[in-house]
C-alpha cells in the first residue's frame, strides 16, 4: 500500500467510526465519489459554514446572503458558457472499462519517470518536452496528438496494465436531467444563481456598488477522476461570494479579496506554512485573472479556494441571452455593467483540509497511543464534555445539573458509560477541546477538574466559571474580532 493510501484508509475509517463521514448508499455497495456526513461531520460542517457566513454577511456591511435553487432555466447555462465550455477530456480503457483523464495519465506518467538525479539533464529535458507538447495540444484541442502521445509513451492502465485505449473524447461535466420540454442541468457552481438574481437582490436590499452576494449551496460535477475522499466529489458544497464593483476598481478589489480570504484561513491557526497563493496559469473561460489559495494536504499543496476576476463576463452574457438590462447607473448619468470579483471555497474540500491536518496519532508517556483530532476549537462538533468520576455518591446528579444548565448555550456531551480514561480518549478522537470531571472534591468546594484536549493538562476550576471558560476556549468571537480589523 502506498503511503497516501495508508493515510486515506486511516482517515476514512476514523471518519466512519466516529460519525464524521460515511460512504453514500453503503448498504447497496456505495456510490463513487459521493459521501454522507454523520452526526459529528454535520456539526463540523455547520461550524465551518457559520464561520464563513458570519465573516461574509456580518463583518462586511455591504455583503448580503442568498439561497438560490439548484435547478435553473437551461438558458442560464448557455449564457454562462457551461454548455459549450465546461468540458473535460476523457479516455476509456477497453479492457478494464475504467475511465481516465488523458492529461492526468500523462502527468502521472511523467511524475513516475525514473526519478532523475540532478545531473540527468536528458530526463528533465524529456519531461519538459512532453509537458509543453501536452499543453499545446490541449490548447489547440488536438485530441489526436494527445492520443498519439499516450501511445508513444506506452502508457498503460494503472489498474490492469492494458494499453487498449479508446480515442479521446470531450465530455461535458454537467449532470443532465432529460425533460420533454428541454434538458435541465444540476448546477456545477452556485455563482449563476447569484448572477441571475443580481437585480432582485440589489433592488430589495438597496445596495450600491460595491456590494457582494454570498451563497452556500450544493454543486454537481461529473468528475472523471473522482478520488481522494472528499477532495474531488461529484456532489459537493460551495461557499461563494460575488462582489460587484466599478470596472476601473478591478485590480484593487481583486488584491483586497486575495488578502482577506487568506487572512480568513490563517485565523484558524492551522499554521501559516500550510497555505500558499498561486496565480493561475490557465484561466477558466469566464476569468480575466485568477489565483488559488492552496492548502498543504498530506498529499501535497492543492487548491481549496479560487479567487477570480470574472469582469462583466456573466452579467453581459445574461443581458444578451435574457434580453433584460442588467446595468446600474453611475452618478445617475451613464449606465454600465459592473465587474465581479469572485471568492469560491469548496466546503467539503475545506472540511478535508481541516480534518486531515488535525487528525493525529500520538505516543503517550505510558507507551500507549492516542488518536486525537486537534481541530480549531471554534469548529469542534462538541464544545465540552461533562463526566462524573464515579456513578455514586451524588456525582452523576451534579454532572447532569451542570450539563442541563449549559446545554442551551453550547453543544455539550454528558457521558458516564465508561471509565474516565476511555471517556477522555473518545472525546480526544472527536476533537472536543475541553472536558470537565465531577469528583469528590466537587462536593466540598464546588470545583471540577478541567482537562485540555491538546496538552492533556488538568486544573481545577469553579463550577460557576465553566460557561465563561467554554466561551473563551471554544467561541468564534475572538477570531471574528481579529478578522474584522482587516476589513
Ligand atoms: P479543480 O481544479 O480542483 O477541479 P476548480 O478550479 O475547477 O477545481 P472551481 O471551479 O474554482 O474549482 O471551484 C471552487 C472550489 O470548489 C474549489 O476551490 C474547490 O474547493 C471546490 N471544488 C471544485 N470541484 C470540486 C469537487 N469536484 N469536489 C469537491 N470540491 C470541489
Boltz pocket constraint, residues with backbone or C-beta under 6 A from the ligand:
constraints:
  - pocket:
      binder: B
      contacts: [[A, 188], [A, 221], [A, 223], [A, 230], [A, 231], [A, 232], [A, 233], [A, 234], [A, 236], [A, 237], [A, 238], [A, 303], [A, 304], [A, 305], [A, 306], [A, 344], [A, 345], [A, 346], [A, 347], [A, 348], [A, 349], [A, 350]]
      max_distance: 6.0
